Amino acid sequence: MSERPNILVVCGRNKRRSRTAEYLYKNDRRFSIRSVGLSPKSERQIKPADIDWADLILVMEQGQSSRISSTFRHMELPQIEVLHIADEYDYRQPELIDLLNDRVESILQVTFGL
């Protein structure tokens, strides 16, 4: 792992949840962040290079973790953490921001001591 961990945030189509997380943390000096989606309709669909780049993958739902593990089973995967955030929020919605802040900060503290 590099001095600054690389965090990949994943949701279904990379339109609202993961994109909001990237927006929130894009200027955070503790780590680098990138967001992608699992759907072929995603503007930025997850690719093997994203997996190689990541020190930690954050997904919104348990099924997304399973899908990544299955799709990229031939690769060595970094730790995957589930944020348990349903697809019911708009991009940058205040409630979504609150959930992301709480859950991401908790995982960062436990995983990296950040």
GUMITOR-698683 format. One line per field, with one value per atom (N, C-alpha, C): residue number from 1; residue in three letters; chain; atom name; z, y, x. Coordinates in steps of 0.05 Angstrom, whole numbers, plus 5000, padded with zeros to 4 digits. Example, Ala and Ser with C-alpha at 12.3 -4.5 7.8 and 13.67 -1.06 7.14 Angstrom:
<rs>
seq: [1 1 1 2 2 2]
type: [ALA ALA ALA SER SER SER]
mol: [A A A A A A]
atom: [N CA C N CA C]
up: [5156 5156 5156 5142 5143 5157]
north: [4886 4910 4934 4955 4979 5001]
east: [5264 5246 5264 5257 5273 5258]
</rs>
This chain:
<rs>
seq: [1 1 1 2 2 2 3 3 3 4 4 4 5 5 5 6 6 6 7 7 7 8 8 8 9 9 9 10 10 10 11 11 11 12 12 12 13 13 13 14 14 14 15 15 15 16 16 16 17 17 17 18 18 18 19 19 19 20 20 20 21 21 21 22 22 22 23 23 23 24 24 24 25 25 25 26 26 26 27 27 27 28 28 28 29 29 29 30 30 30 31 31 31 32 32 32 33 33 33 34 34 34 35 35 35 36 36 36 37 37 37 38 38 38 39 39 39 40 40 40 41 41 41 42 42 42 43 43 43 44 44 44 45 45 45 46 46 46 47 47 47 48 48 48 49 49 49 50 50 50 51 51 51 52 52 52 53 53 53 54 54 54 55 55 55 56 56 56 57 57 57 58 58 58 59 59 59 60 60 60 61 61 61 62 62 62 63 63 63 64 64 64 65 65 65 66 66 66 67 67 67 68 68 68 69 69 69 70 70 70 71 71 71 72 72 72 73 73 73 74 74 74 75 75 75 76 76 76 77 77 77 78 78 78 79 79 79 80 80 80 81 81 81 82 82 82 83 83 83 84 84 84 85 85 85 86 86 86 87 87 87 88 88 88 89 89 89 90 90 90 91 91 91 92 92 92 93 93 93 94 94 94 95 95 95 96 96 96 97 97 97 98 98 98 99 99 99 100 100 100 101 101 101 102 102 102 103 103 103 104 104 104 105 105 105 106 106 106 107 107 107 108 108 108 109 109 109 110 110 110 111 111 111 112 112 112 113 113 113 114 114 114]
type: [MET MET MET SER SER SER GLU GLU GLU ARG ARG ARG PRO PRO PRO ASN ASN ASN ILE ILE ILE LEU LEU LEU VAL VAL VAL VAL VAL VAL CYS CYS CYS GLY GLY GLY ARG ARG ARG ASN ASN ASN LYS LYS LYS ARG ARG ARG ARG ARG ARG SER SER SER ARG ARG ARG THR THR THR ALA ALA ALA GLU GLU GLU TYR TYR TYR LEU LEU LEU TYR TYR TYR LYS LYS LYS ASN ASN ASN ASP ASP ASP ARG ARG ARG ARG ARG ARG PHE PHE PHE SER SER SER ILE ILE ILE ARG ARG ARG SER SER SER VAL VAL VAL GLY GLY GLY LEU LEU LEU SER SER SER PRO PRO PRO LYS LYS LYS SER SER SER GLU GLU GLU ARG ARG ARG GLN GLN GLN ILE ILE ILE LYS LYS LYS PRO PRO PRO ALA ALA ALA ASP ASP ASP ILE ILE ILE ASP ASP ASP TRP TRP TRP ALA ALA ALA ASP ASP ASP LEU LEU LEU ILE ILE ILE LEU LEU LEU VAL VAL VAL MET MET MET GLU GLU GLU GLN GLN GLN GLY GLY GLY GLN GLN GLN SER SER SER SER SER SER ARG ARG ARG ILE ILE ILE SER SER SER SER SER SER THR THR THR PHE PHE PHE ARG ARG ARG HIS HIS HIS MET MET MET GLU GLU GLU LEU LEU LEU PRO PRO PRO GLN GLN GLN ILE ILE ILE GLU GLU GLU VAL VAL VAL LEU LEU LEU HIS HIS HIS ILE ILE ILE ALA ALA ALA ASP ASP ASP GLU GLU GLU TYR TYR TYR ASP ASP ASP TYR TYR TYR ARG ARG ARG GLN GLN GLN PRO PRO PRO GLU GLU GLU LEU LEU LEU ILE ILE ILE ASP ASP ASP LEU LEU LEU LEU LEU LEU ASN ASN ASN ASP ASP ASP ARG ARG ARG VAL VAL VAL GLU GLU GLU SER SER SER ILE ILE ILE LEU LEU LEU GLN GLN GLN VAL VAL VAL THR THR THR PHE PHE PHE GLY GLY GLY LEU LEU LEU]
mol: [A A A A A A A A A A A A A A A A A A A A A A A A A A A A A A A A A A A A A A A A A A A A A A A A A A A A A A A A A A A A A A A A A A A A A A A A A A A A A A A A A A A A A A A A A A A A A A A A A A A A A A A A A A A A A A A A A A A A A A A A A A A A A A A A A A A A A A A A A A A A A A A A A A A A A A A A A A A A A A A A A A A A A A A A A A A A A A A A A A A A A A A A A A A A A A A A A A A A A A A A A A A A A A A A A A A A A A A A A A A A A A A A A A A A A A A A A A A A A A A A A A A A A A A A A A A A A A A A A A A A A A A A A A A A A A A A A A A A A A A A A A A A A A A A A A A A A A A A A A A A A A A A A A A A A A A A A A A A A A A A A A A A A A A A A A A A A A A A A A A A A A]
atom: [N CA C N CA C N CA C N CA C N CA C N CA C N CA C N CA C N CA C N CA C N CA C N CA C N CA C N CA C N CA C N CA C N CA C N CA C N CA C N CA C N CA C N CA C N CA C N CA C N CA C N CA C N CA C N CA C N CA C N CA C N CA C N CA C N CA C N CA C N CA C N CA C N CA C N CA C N CA C N CA C N CA C N CA C N CA C N CA C N CA C N CA C N CA C N CA C N CA C N CA C N CA C N CA C N CA C N CA C N CA C N CA C N CA C N CA C N CA C N CA C N CA C N CA C N CA C N CA C N CA C N CA C N CA C N CA C N CA C N CA C N CA C N CA C N CA C N CA C N CA C N CA C N CA C N CA C N CA C N CA C N CA C N CA C N CA C N CA C N CA C N CA C N CA C N CA C N CA C N CA C N CA C N CA C N CA C N CA C N CA C N CA C N CA C N CA C N CA C N CA C N CA C N CA C N CA C N CA C N CA C N CA C N CA C N CA C N CA C N CA C N CA C N CA C N CA C N CA C]
up: [5000 5000 5000 4986 4984 5011 5014 5038 5041 5020 5020 5008 5023 5012 4989 4971 4948 4954 4954 4960 4936 4929 4906 4918 4909 4919 4896 4901 4880 4886 4866 4868 4842 4838 4814 4788 4786 4760 4762 4786 4790 4783 4792 4787 4812 4834 4858 4882 4892 4917 4915 4898 4896 4886 4869 4858 4881 4898 4921 4940 4945 4962 4949 4923 4910 4913 4909 4912 4940 4961 4988 4996 4985 4994 4973 4951 4929 4937 4956 4965 4992 5002 5027 5024 5041 5038 5051 5065 5078 5059 5037 5017 4990 4970 4943 4939 4924 4920 4891 4883 4856 4858 4841 4841 4814 4815 4791 4796 4775 4777 4766 4774 4764 4738 4732 4708 4683 4661 4635 4627 4638 4632 4648 4666 4682 4664 4671 4657 4661 4686 4692 4704 4688 4696 4708 4729 4743 4723 4726 4708 4725 4715 4730 4740 4724 4733 4758 4762 4786 4810 4806 4828 4835 4815 4820 4835 4829 4841 4871 4877 4903 4926 4949 4974 4990 4984 4998 4978 4977 4961 4980 4976 4991 4972 4979 4963 4979 4966 4980 4990 4976 4983 4983 4998 5000 4973 4957 4931 4913 4916 4900 4908 4933 4942 4929 4930 4918 4888 4875 4846 4839 4854 4849 4854 4876 4882 4860 4849 4828 4801 4794 4768 4767 4789 4790 4806 4806 4823 4815 4791 4781 4791 4805 4815 4845 4855 4884 4891 4907 4914 4940 4941 4966 4985 5009 5028 5016 5019 5010 5035 5038 5060 5049 5062 5053 5071 5058 5073 5080 5068 5073 5069 5045 5037 5013 5017 4996 4973 4950 4927 4927 4946 4949 4954 4947 4952 4925 4924 4901 4905 4883 4884 4903 4922 4942 4960 4963 4981 5010 5026 5053 5070 5068 5084 5074 5048 5037 5046 5046 5056 5085 5101 5130 5133 5118 5119 5111 5088 5078 5098 5108 5128 5152 5163 5186 5180 5159 5153 5142 5124 5113 5134 5151 5172 5191 5198 5216 5204 5179 5165 5162 5156 5154 5180 5202 5228 5235 5230 5237 5218 5192 5172 5171 5171 5167 5191 5211 5233 5225 5204 5194 5208]
north: [4976 5000 5025 5045 5070 5085 5107 5124 5133 5142 5150 5127 5115 5093 5102 5083 5088 5074 5090 5079 5081 5058 5056 5053 5071 5071 5062 5042 5030 5030 5036 5032 5021 5021 5008 5022 5048 5062 5086 5090 5112 5139 5142 5167 5183 5169 5184 5177 5153 5146 5147 5132 5132 5158 5171 5197 5218 5216 5234 5230 5205 5198 5210 5207 5218 5248 5261 5290 5299 5284 5292 5290 5270 5264 5270 5282 5285 5302 5320 5337 5329 5305 5296 5287 5297 5291 5265 5252 5227 5203 5205 5183 5194 5177 5183 5167 5179 5165 5166 5145 5143 5129 5136 5123 5110 5087 5072 5059 5049 5034 5006 4989 4961 4957 4974 4971 4978 4963 4971 4999 5009 5036 5058 5050 5070 5087 5112 5129 5119 5110 5098 5071 5051 5023 5011 4995 4983 4966 4968 4953 4940 4920 4908 4928 4949 4969 4983 4987 4999 4981 4955 4936 4936 4936 4937 4963 4985 5011 5012 4999 5003 4987 5001 4988 4980 4992 4986 4992 4975 4979 4983 5005 5010 5006 4989 4985 4993 4999 5009 4986 4963 4941 4915 4896 4870 4856 4858 4845 4855 4881 4892 4880 4874 4860 4833 4818 4792 4793 4812 4815 4821 4838 4844 4819 4805 4780 4760 4758 4738 4747 4772 4782 4782 4789 4791 4769 4746 4724 4715 4721 4714 4733 4754 4775 4774 4784 4788 4813 4810 4833 4846 4872 4885 4881 4890 4888 4902 4890 4903 4907 4931 4938 4947 4939 4946 4969 4991 5014 5012 4994 4990 5015 5026 5051 5044 5044 5036 5057 5049 5066 5082 5101 5117 5147 5154 5182 5194 5221 5236 5243 5250 5260 5283 5281 5302 5309 5291 5295 5296 5315 5318 5292 5277 5252 5232 5231 5213 5222 5248 5259 5251 5254 5246 5217 5199 5171 5164 5176 5171 5180 5204 5214 5195 5187 5169 5143 5130 5103 5102 5121 5121 5128 5148 5155 5132 5118 5095 5074 5067 5047 5057 5082 5093 5091 5096 5095 5066 5047 5019 5008 5013 5001 5013 5040 5053 5071 5074 5091 5121 5127 5155 5170]
east: [5017 5000 5018 5009 5023 5020 5034 5032 5004 4991 4963 4947 4929 4914 4896 4891 4873 4847 4825 4799 4781 4770 4751 4723 4705 4678 4660 4643 4628 4598 4582 4553 4543 4517 4506 4514 4508 4513 4531 4543 4561 4548 4523 4509 4504 4498 4490 4508 4507 4520 4550 4562 4591 4602 4587 4596 4595 4575 4574 4598 4604 4628 4653 4656 4680 4680 4658 4655 4664 4654 4659 4689 4702 4729 4751 4744 4764 4788 4784 4806 4818 4810 4820 4849 4866 4895 4903 4884 4891 4892 4877 4876 4867 4870 4860 4834 4816 4790 4782 4768 4758 4731 4712 4686 4680 4666 4659 4632 4620 4595 4599 4580 4581 4566 4547 4531 4546 4541 4552 4543 4522 4512 4526 4544 4558 4576 4578 4597 4626 4632 4658 4652 4654 4649 4674 4671 4694 4710 4736 4754 4776 4790 4812 4832 4838 4857 4848 4822 4812 4817 4813 4819 4848 4865 4894 4902 4889 4895 4887 4865 4852 4866 4868 4877 4852 4829 4804 4782 4762 4738 4714 4699 4675 4651 4633 4609 4585 4563 4539 4522 4522 4504 4519 4510 4523 4525 4504 4505 4527 4534 4556 4583 4586 4611 4612 4590 4590 4595 4584 4588 4617 4630 4658 4675 4669 4684 4681 4657 4652 4665 4661 4670 4701 4713 4742 4756 4744 4754 4782 4790 4817 4838 4830 4848 4851 4873 4876 4861 4840 4823 4831 4830 4834 4810 4812 4790 4766 4742 4717 4700 4690 4673 4646 4624 4597 4587 4578 4568 4539 4524 4496 4479 4482 4467 4451 4424 4405 4405 4397 4395 4370 4368 4344 4350 4374 4383 4391 4389 4398 4427 4440 4468 4470 4489 4495 4471 4452 4430 4441 4432 4443 4443 4421 4420 4441 4445 4466 4494 4498 4524 4529 4508 4511 4517 4503 4509 4537 4545 4572 4593 4590 4610 4612 4590 4590 4604 4595 4604 4633 4639 4666 4686 4681 4700 4704 4683 4686 4705 4700 4717 4746 4750 4777 4792 4778 4790 4799 4781 4786 4808 4806 4823 4851 4852 4877 4886 4869 4875 4875 4859 4858 4836]
</rs>
